[in-house]
Amino acid sequence: MIGYVLDDRYRVEARIAAGGMATVYRAVDTRLDRVLALKVMHPSLAHDASFTERFIREARSVARLDHPNVVSVFDQGKDGPYVYLAMEYVAGCTLRDVLARRGALQPRAALDILEPVLAGLGAAHRAGLVHRDMKPENVLIGDDGRVKVADFGLVRAVDAQTSLSTTSVMGTVSYLAPEHIEHGVADTTADVYACGVMLYEMLTGAKPHPGTTPAQVLYQHLREDVPPPSAAVPGLAPALDQLVARGAARDRAARPADAALLLAELHAVRAALSDAELDALPPGARPDAYPGAPGRAGEEATAVLPRVPATAPEAPDALNRTSVLPPVPPADPAPLPADTGRRGARTRARRSPVLLVGLVLLLLLGVGSGVWYINSGQFTRTPSVLRLPQAEAERSLAEAGLRVQVERAFSQTIDRGLVVRTDPEPGERVRNNGTVTLTVSQGPEVVAVPDLAGVPLEDAREQLTEAGLEPTTVTREFDDTVERGAVVSTDPRAGTEHRPGTGVELTVSKGQPVNVPDVTGADREDARQVLEEAGFTVRFADERVHSELDAGAVTAQSPAAGTTVARGDAVTLTISKGPEMVTVPDVVGQGEDAAVEALEAAGFEVTVRRIFFTGEVFNQSVDGGERAPKGSEITIWVR
């Protein structure tokens, strides 16, 4: 976006940082002629209403705060696909940069940083806001020594819903409070916990819960207390251990309720520490490696302590008396006649100030020219050639006196032949006659769907993954020509080109279709032979069952006869134990209804023959007390 003008007002000049949701640029407000920071949401996320809402919430929330230790938000808007925030620009670095460069800080410097952070957070907490993403990357330290809290992109009103989705935990794992991890609760005490962890990191130069994976770090937050800093840096004052323990307590009830209360405790601890305790150095540290040490004043571009007001400049004569070159001893004067010597002395007396001034001016001009050349003269700024055709970009760089090296890369958003990026980036310094590397778009990356016909399913999945495609659903169907378990076809079809990650559906063969023959009633071994000759695998049910068929005959099969399955599928047979024999009740002399009920209860089918109509049974086909197959027919005669 270098060179773009958003809303006909904000001209983008350089990129500052990039994150998962947005990129931050240095820009100029052409209407008010001031430098500011533009936070621009990635265009790919602009269609997501939740991301856009979070951006707008950041603007509205921070705009409500008017505190010197909170980065101000000036404006919020949308220009085409770009949703942006216009914010205060802080020239300097982040606390993360300081920790990466210095490691552990002296207690005085750590408290100097944490104090304004807590002041800004305290103002937010008292205004009903929670930051929810406090970490060193969001603590800005200006070149003038001011400390500001930035990136309220995850803030949420305290009285609004403060729980998180169980499918995503927002924030940085190293600074998440236990209740934030376990229950998704993020209130003012969660920000206090993050500040306690940052204080530990500033005092020791390391995070309290190391781990190779986020899961390991989250587990330690839930199960282990933050250790005392003195365990890593012997000699630290016990009061500092207590301050870290209070701020980073696992039990949220044991922490100060908000940042303002933790700030009050910090003031009390600081007042109780001696100068020696405040200025204690970590073991092995060099005294001159810290701000304020002798011989280091003003050397760093950004210090971690507030700047000392500049003193008045020295008088011009004092500057003139300071020589930048060692003095040259004067040559011995040649003997002169007395009168000539007096005239020469008077002439030299008149010329000496003029010569001295001229010499000093020439010397200053030479030194200034050298300094200018070293710092600026040998450099130029990389022209912005983003999204220009390659030939036009090379011509622009050549006119600036720069050499060009071309690389090519795929791009999903930049058309083929246009410049995607440059190294150095637009606006950055590069030596005169230096080389600028252009990355030219090859257009979107595409891959061809491989021909997988006849390939076994697992091998087909592997080939798709290697090609950069994603195997998705698998559909199975009968096929006379393709072996069972192999791919019949793909959708998209083989040979078509698509972007990496495109899903490919696979149709897999179930083999040759065959109808299952009917083997019920056949002997066990005869049924096996018939099925195996038809190309099936035969299995037998674990238990036999009673049936009207003779023992050893097939009484049931699965799949049923006539079902279409693939050759080679298994058919399960259930074998009969023969009919179940039960005792026939004696119903002679009973009434018709009672006799029928008794026989049916015993499991028989009943047929009634009437001779007369008195309703009494005088005979039955199977005598009472004899055994007959359950389910067989019993005839009774009624007179």
Sequence and secondary structure as in RCSB ss.txt:
>XXXX:A:sequence
MIGYVLDDRYRVEARIAAGGMATVYRAVDTRLDRVLALKVMHPSLAHDASFTERFIREARSVARLDHPNVVSVFD
QGKDGPYVYLAMEYVAGCTLRDVLARRGALQPRAALDILEPVLAGLGAAHRAGLVHRDMKPENVLIGDDGRVKVA
DFGLVRAVDAQTSLSTTSVMGTVSYLAPEHIEHGVADTTADVYACGVMLYEMLTGAKPHPGTTPAQVLYQHLRED
VPPPSAAVPGLAPALDQLVARGAARDRAARPADAALLLAELHAVRAALSDAELDALPPGARPDAYPGAPGRAGEE
ATAVLPRVPATAPEAPDALNRTSVLPPVPPADPAPLPADTGRRGARTRARRSPVLLVGLVLLLLLGVGSGVWYIN
SGQFTRTPSVLRLPQAEAERSLAEAGLRVQVERAFSQTIDRGLVVRTDPEPGERVRNNGTVTLTVSQGPEVVAVP
DLAGVPLEDAREQLTEAGLEPTTVTREFDDTVERGAVVSTDPRAGTEHRPGTGVELTVSKGQPVNVPDVTGADRE
DARQVLEEAGFTVRFADERVHSELDAGAVTAQSPAAGTTVARGDAVTLTISKGPEMVTVPDVVGQGEDAAVEALE
AAGFEVTVRRIFFTGEVFNQSVDGGERAPKGSEITIWVR
>XXXX:A:secstr
 TT EETTTEEEEEEEEE SSEEEEEEEETTTTEEEEEEEE GGGTT HHHHHHHHHHHHHHHT   TTB  EEE
EEEETTEEEEEEE   EEEHHHHHHHH S  HHHHHHHHHHHHHHHHHHHHTTEE    SGGGEEEETTS EEE 
  TT EETTS     TT   S GGG  HHHHHH    HHHHHHHHHHHHHHHHHSS SS  SSHHHHHHHHHHS 
   GGGTSTT  HHHHHHHHHHT SSGGGS SSHHHHHHHHHHHHHHS HHHHT   TT  GGGSTTSTT TTTS
SS SS          HHHHHHS SS            HHHHHHHHHHHHHHHHHHHHHHHHHHHHHHHHHHHIII
IITEEE    TTSBHHHHHHHHHHTT EEEEEEE  SSS TTBEEEEES TT EEETT EEEEEEE  S  EE  
  TT BHHHHHHHHHHTT EEEEEEEE  SSS TTBEEEEES TT EE TT EEEEEEE  SEEE    TTSBHH
HHHHHHHHTT EEEE SS B  SS TTBEEEEES TT EEETT EEEEEEB    EEE    TTSBHHHHHHHHH
HTT EEEEEESSSS BEEEESS TT EEETT EEEEEE 
